[in-house]
């Protein structure tokens, strides 16, 4: 099955989510992808688009990035699931550790939600190479043929080829 995909960068205007089932926001590391998502969220909410998912926010301590908090778009709940120090049960990728239990709870909550648009900020090496993190959620939404939720994936430009390979495998 061919997936209809629209691709954007941080300087693009607010996309019309009805134009495709899958939308990609790609740009460089620290280029403002999350800031762009926040701008788009504001406009989509004004148009009464029902949005759910997560936005990743950098956590800086003493001028050093020590991890990311994942913010639930619908509830506003902030979860510290990515840090430079270990969790009790974790995956490690580079200098960061990912809270395995926390991701499982977050994914379970997102799977129970419905809406017009699911935002995943961000899909990266953890999902694309290791099939961990948000990978089960990505797989569910791409393989569930009765699902009419549109999907916006945020990823680094350097991951676009790996993402396309994963999308083709899951479609």
C-alpha positions, 0 to 999 in steps of 0.5 A: 500500500502506498502512503500519501505523505506531505513533507514540511520544514520549520519555515513552512506555513501551517499545513492543511492536515486534510491533504494527506494521511501522513505528514512529516516535519523534518529539519536539522537538530535544534532547528526549531521543530518543536517551536514550529509544532507549537505554532501550528498547534495554535492555528489548528486549535483555532480551527477546532482540529482535535489533536493528541500526541506528544511534544518533546521539550529540551531540559537544560540544567546549568547550560547543558541539555540533560534530557527531554520532557514529553508533553502530552498535547491533550492533557498538558501532563509533562513526563521526564522520560529521556535523561542523561542518567539511567532509569530503573528500566531503560534503553540507552542510545548515545548519551541519553537513557529512555524510561522503558516503563514510562514510554509503555504507560505513555503509549498505552494512554495514547492508544486509548485516545482518538482525534483528527491528528496524532503528533509524534515529536520526535521519531528517531534512531530509537524507533527507526533502528531499534524498534523501541520508544514510539515504534509500537504506536507508529506501527499501530497507527500505520497498520490499523486500516480502520483508523482515520487519524492523520499522523504528523511525525517530527524527525531530523532531516538525517533520519528521513531515509530510515523513516521512509524505509520503516514506513514502507515496511509498516504499510 
